[in-house]
Amino acid sequence: MTLAIAGYFAYVMVVAEDKQEILIGDASHGHFQIELSCNACHTDAFGGGEVIQTACEGCHAEELKEAHDSHPRKKFTDPRNADRLEIMDARQCVTCHTEHQKEQTHPMGVTVPDDYCYHCHKDVGEERESHKDLAFDSCASAGCHNYHDNRALYESFLVDNSGGEWLKEIATLPSANHAAKTAKVKSYKPSPEIDEGKQAAHPDIASEWLASAHGQSDIGCSGCHTEKSDQQWIEKPGIEQCQSCHQQEAKGFLSGKHGMRLAASLSAMTPSQSELPFKTTAMHTEQGCISCHGAHDFNTQRAAVEACLGCHNDEHSQNFMQSPHGQLAIDAWNLEAGQESAVTCATCHMPKLVHKTKGKEAKVRVEHNQNAVLRPNEKMIRPVCMQCHSLEFSIDALASPELIKNNFSGKPTLHVPSVDWAKERVKE
């Protein structure tokens, strides 16, 4: 009997696709979509902590590098910090980000006490005048500190960017050009016979396609619906076809919540597999490139708002169209304002990032990994909020749960004093 049970679980661990029976607990909000892809983290069924650490770094190392991680692992491999490791082994991601213990995991995915900063930084509370009366479970409040990403919260950044009106007089957003300039069109041999035949058979679809960026770039039906090797027709092209030209966009998509299941070789994510509020009519909509962009017209306006609101049903989403941001989008769509002033769901959650190279035109790409500015929300300050608003307003707004719920209809009623403290320290 023992051998039979052992054999069964060995089969589930190694062979079976459905591994629900061997889960020791639900995964955290960041990983629950891929919790049945055990080998995404457990690359060696009998490996130790280093195996898990390597898996963590395999997905998150690049993100931490870009964030200028303020607590990198090398800081804790330094012998001078050996005493701190006795309190909390910060060399291992799982020290804070323990999986399968959802009942004790905070919204940010952390499973340590809220006041963990105290163990290494208790001298700050004792010696810094502005911090003496602050509780250590408030360190990570908006506008103060984050464990990994402090790019918008460093004292020098706060001082350098302080002041200014809450809304910039001329606030315009850049137009994306990255896809058009850098997409590496796959080396397929156009098939006039296929293209002409399909267009003649489907005139309505052909009309949509002709007005799209693909139609204007002479990428015919065979460009997406065939493989270059054998020209066999693919009725429903997947992300593989999109990825052959749009590598950067696909990389971001696969790293985000919409595409992470596909990246783990699982079926496409549907809203029914998420814990957020979604519209009942969208529960079984598979998330892929065309679920937002459309199959033939690739309408960026639809992708930027309609696709989002077609699924998401939380208060923040429900209030978008009535918000000041939503009104800006409506004015642009009605040609009452320039397209560069439109603020959409994608403007904030999939921002346009500007990459400048000396002597060349700046490339503006859309960040398709919404996790990049999702949690902690202070990550939105630099690439999103400060395009139009002052630093102080951005910090205060992001610290207000009510403003977030009503989609920023109004001004903050509370003030986070971090900028004030930073300016005061500089004077001293």
N, C-alpha and C positions, 0 to 999 in steps of 0.2 A: 504493500500500500504506500509506504514511504517513497519507494522508488517511482511509483506511478505519479504521485503528487509532484515529486521533484521533476520528473520528466515533463509533466504538463506545464509547470511554471517555466521550465527551460524553453519549452516550445513558445510560450507566450512572450518571453523576453527576447528571444532571438528571431523567431520566424513570424509569428502572428502580427497582423497589422493593428488589431484592436488590443491595446494594452491597458484598458480601463481597470481590469481586475487587479493589476499589480501596483496601481497608484497608491502611495502611502498617504496622500492628502491632495487637495486641490492646489494648483499652482497659483502664483500671485497674478495680479491684473496684467502684468507685462508679459507673462508667459503662458497664461491659461489656454490660449488658442493653439499652442503647439505642445501641450502637456502630453499628448499621446505619441509624439515623436520623441521618444525617450533618448534615442541615440543622438539627438541634437545637442544634448548636454552630456549624457553618459556615453561617450564615445568608446569607452572600455567598460564593459559590465562589471569588471572586478578591479577597476582602477581606483586610486585614492583621490585625495584633495587636489593634487596637481592636475589630474585629468579634468576635473570640474573647472579649475582655474583657467586652464587652457581653452576650454569651451567658452567660458565667459569672455575671455580676451578675443576669441575668434569672432564674436559678434560685436563686441563693444570697444575694442582697443582703438579703432579709428575714431570713434565718437569721442572718447576720452582724450585722445591726442589733440583733436580739434578744439576741445574745450579747455586746453591747457590745464588739465586735471590738477587741482590744488592739493590733492592727497594721493599722489602717484605711489605705486607699489614700492618703487625704489626708495622712497622716503622712509619706509619702515623696514627695509633691509639694511639700512644704515645702522651700524653697531651703536651709534649714539642714541638711538631710539629703542634699544632693546628692552628697556624697563617698561616702555609703554605697551609693548607686545604682550606683556604679562597680564595687562588689563583687558586689551582687545586686540586680537591678531588682525590688523588691518591689511596684512599682505594678501589675505584671501577674501574675495568678493562675498563668499557665502557667510562670512562672519556677520555681515549686516543683511545681506540679501538671501536669507535662508528660504529655500523653496519648500513647497508642500506643507506649509504651516500657515495657511491663509488666515486662520482664526486669530493669529497674533501679528499679522503683517499689516503695516500702515499703508495708506494710499500710495505713498512713494515707493513701496516695495521694501521698506526697511523693517527688520525684525529685532532691532535693539531698542532699549529704552529711549524716550524722547530727549533725555538729558545726557546722552552719551558724550556730548562735547565737553562736559565737565571734567572728565577723567584726564584729558590732556591740556585743557585750557582754563583750569580753575583760577590761575593767576590773573587772567583778564578780568574776571569778576571782582577780584580783590584789589587790583592795581589801577584799572582804568575808571576814571571818575564817572564817565557817561554810562558805564555798564554795571555799576555797583548794585543797583536795585533790580537788575534784570534776572529773570529766572533762566536757567540753562536749557529748559525745554522750549525756549522762544528763540534760540539762535537762528533757526532756519526759517523764521518768519519772513514774508516777502520784503525785500529791500535790505536784508541783512546778510546772511551767509548761506551758502550751499556747500555741501561736502566736496563735490567734484567740479562744478562749473560756476565760477565766480566772475566771469568776464564782464558782466554788467554790474557787479557789486563791489569790485575792488575800490579801495579808498581813493586811489588816484583817478579812476574812471568817474567816480561820483563827483569829485571836485572839478575835474576838467569839463564835465558836461552839465554842471549845475547852472541854474538860472534859465531865463528865457520864458516866453509865453507858453501857456499850456497847449495851445494849438498853433503850429507854425503858419505864418501868413500865406506862404505858398507851399503847399504840401502836394507833391506829385510823386507818383510811383513809376519806376522804370518799366519799360516794355521788354518782355522776354525775347531773346534772340538766339539763345544757346542751341536749341534743337535744330533750328534752320542752318546754323553755321557749323555745327560740329557733328551732326548726325552722319554716321558712316553708312552710306547706303550699301546694303549687301550686294555682292557681285552676282546678281541674278541676270539671266538673259531674258529680256522682255519677250513676251509671247503675243504678238499682234493678233494671232488667231484667237487666243483665249480672251484677250482684252476686248477686242471688237465684238466677239460673240456674246460675251457676258453683258457688255454695255447695251447691245441691241436688245437682248432678252429682258433687261431690267432698266428701262429708261429712267424711272423715278430714282433708283439708287445711283445711276450714272450721273444724274443731275446734282444730287447731293455731293457726290465724289468730285465732280468738276469744280465745285466752288470751294473745296477743301484745300488745305496746304498740300496734300498728296496729289490732288488733281493738278494743281498749279505747278507742281514740281515734276510732272510727267511720271509719277509712280502709278502705274496701272494696276488693274485688278490682280494680275499675276505677281505683282510686287509683294502682296500680303498673302494671297491665297495659294501660293505654290512654294515648294522648296526648290532651291536653285539646282539641286542635284538631279532631280528626275521630272520636274515640272508637273508633278501630280497635284491635282486640285485639292485644297484644304477648305472644307465647307465653313468651318468656324475657326479661324486663326486664333491662336492663344498668345500668351505673353512672349513666347519664343520668337514669333514673327516680329512683334513690336521691338523686342530687345535687340534684334539684329541690326536695327538702325539707331534706336534710342537707348543706348547702354546706360547713360547716366540717369535718365529718368527711371528706367527699370530697376536700377540698383537702389534708388531711393524708395521706390514702391515696395520692393521685396524686403526692405529693412523696416518698413512701417507696419502698423497694425493691419492695414488692408491686405498686404501681400505676404506677411510673414509665414502664413501656412503654406503658400506655394513654395517659398524658399526652403521650407522644411520637408518638401516632397509630400505634402498632404493636399487634400482637396481644397479648392478656393474657399476663403472665408465667406460666410453669410452672416447678416445681422443676427440671426437666431443663435449664433454661437458666441455672441457678445453679451456682456452684462449691462450695457448701456440701454437707455430707452430708445426704441426704434419703432417706426410705423409698421403696423401689422401687415400692410400690403407689400412691404419690402423685406420681410423676414428671410425669404429664401433666394434673394438676389445674390448671385455669386460675384465677388469683388475681383475685377480685373481691369485692364486698361479701358475696354469699351463700355464697362458699366458706368463709367463717368464721362468718357469722351464721345461715346456713340460709335457705331460701327463704320459709318461712311462719311458723316459730315464733320466729325471731330470738332464739335462746337465747344470752344474754350469757355464761353459764357455759361453754357449748361454745366460744364465740368466744375466751374468755379462756385456755383450757387445751387442750381436746380438739382444736380446729382447729390449734393450734400443733404439738402432739405428733403429730398425724396426718400431718404433713409432715416436720418437722425431726428429724434423726437423729444429731446431734452429741452428744458426751459431756455437755455442759451440759444439753441437753434431756432426754437419756435419764435423767439423775439427778434430775430435778425432783420426781417423785412421792415419792421416798424422802428428799428434803431437808426441813429444818425448814420452809421456805416451803411446800412441797407438803403437808406435814402440816397446816399452818394452813388451807390451802384445803380439804382433806378434812374437817377438823373443822367448817368452816363449812357445807359441803354436807350433812353429816350432822346439822346443827343442834346440834352440840355446842359451837359458838361462834358469835358474831355474824358476820353477813356483812361487817361493817366491818373484821374482823380477817383476812379471807381474803387471802392473797398468791398471786397467779396469775402466769402468764407475762406477761399484759397489765399487771399491776400495775407491773412493772419496765420493760418494753419499750414499753408504750403507757400511760404514767402519766396519772392524773387531775390536771388542772391547775386550780387555784382562781383565779378572777378576781373580785376584790372591787370593788364600786362603792358609794360612800358612800350610805347610806340605803336600799340595796337588798339583797336576798338574794344571797349569793355564787353565782356560776355555776361549776359544776364540769364541765369537758369532758374527754373522753378524747382524748389526742394520738394520732392515727392514723398519724403519720409516725414510724416506729420509728427512723429515722435521727437524730431529735432527741436521743436519749440513747444512741446506739450507739457512735460513735467520735468523739473519744476517750471512753472509758468514764467519765472523771471528770465528764462532763456529767450522769451519773445522780445525783451526790451530792446536789444541792439538791432536785430535784423527786421523787426516789425514795428513796434510802437514808436520808436524814436525817428522813424521816417516822417511822422506827422506831428508827434507830441514831444513835450519836454520830458526830461528824465524823471523829474519829481512827479509829474502827473502820471507817467507810466507806472512808476513803482506803486503809487497810491492806488491807482485804478486796479492793478493786478492783485492788490492785497484786499480788495473788497468783494466778498462773495456775492453780495446783492447786485453790484454792478456787472459782475460776470453773468449772473442769471438773466438780467434784463438786457444783456448784450450792450453794455456801456451806454445806456440811455441816461445821461446825467453825469455829474462830476463826483469825484470821491468825497465822502464826508469825513473820512478819517485820514490822518497824516502819518506816514512812516518817517521817523526823524533821522534815518541813517545818513542822508545827504547833509543835514544840519550838523550832525556830529562830526562827519568827515571834514567839513569846512572849518569847524571850530578847532579841531586838532591841528589843521594846517596853520591857523593863526597862532596857536600856542607854540 
